[in-house]
């Protein structure tokens, strides 16, 4: 599914990743662990095609990211994103927020996805009318709506309490069990209970 070959990255003259190579199989739940400055956010950005590595190659589904002609469509159709902040639009309803991200042929599934995440009753509500945990579940629904092959999550529970964190991790775990590859970068060691593979980074290298 994802193959990383000899990837290194520099910000100017500062090297932050050193010759990384590993593979992530379809349906795996990968936990990228590491302290601040370890390089995990940079690596997540590279894996999710948001950042081009300085050196090395990234293959997704056997295709080199460098050779993808329409990267925006590739991201929308194959990748879902969940961030620490939900990035919902306050003047749009929950349903409308998800519809905005949905491919045309996937919009019919919005109500179904909301139901699977236990928030169907929030469909017509606005982000400022629901709790932080509910907003993050909406963000997960938005990531799932196009049935992506991969979900990337960057500190997805950083602003949530332990109860809501457990709910979000459970939702991501269920997505992985259905065949979606899930990659989470976080400081939260609780994710170890859900992950099928763990990569620990320190100073830009795999421990």
Secondary structure as GFF3:
##gff-version 3
##sequence-region A 1 207
A	DSSP	beta_strand	2	11	.	.	.	ID=ss1
A	DSSP	beta_strand	14	24	.	.	.	ID=ss2
A	DSSP	beta_strand	29	33	.	.	.	ID=ss3
A	DSSP	alpha_helix	40	47	.	.	.	ID=ss4
A	DSSP	beta_strand	55	60	.	.	.	ID=ss5
A	DSSP	beta_strand	63	64	.	.	.	ID=ss6
A	DSSP	three_ten_helix	65	67	.	.	.	ID=ss7
A	DSSP	alpha_helix	71	78	.	.	.	ID=ss8
A	DSSP	beta_strand	79	83	.	.	.	ID=ss9
A	DSSP	alpha_helix	94	101	.	.	.	ID=ss10
A	DSSP	three_ten_helix	104	109	.	.	.	ID=ss11
A	DSSP	alpha_helix	110	116	.	.	.	ID=ss12
A	DSSP	three_ten_helix	120	122	.	.	.	ID=ss13
A	DSSP	three_ten_helix	127	129	.	.	.	ID=ss14
A	DSSP	alpha_helix	132	144	.	.	.	ID=ss15
A	DSSP	beta_strand	150	154	.	.	.	ID=ss16
A	DSSP	alpha_helix	162	177	.	.	.	ID=ss17
A	DSSP	beta_strand	181	186	.	.	.	ID=ss18
A	DSSP	three_ten_helix	189	193	.	.	.	ID=ss19
A	DSSP	beta_strand	197	202	.	.	.	ID=ss20
A	DSSP	beta_strand	205	206	.	.	.	ID=ss21
###
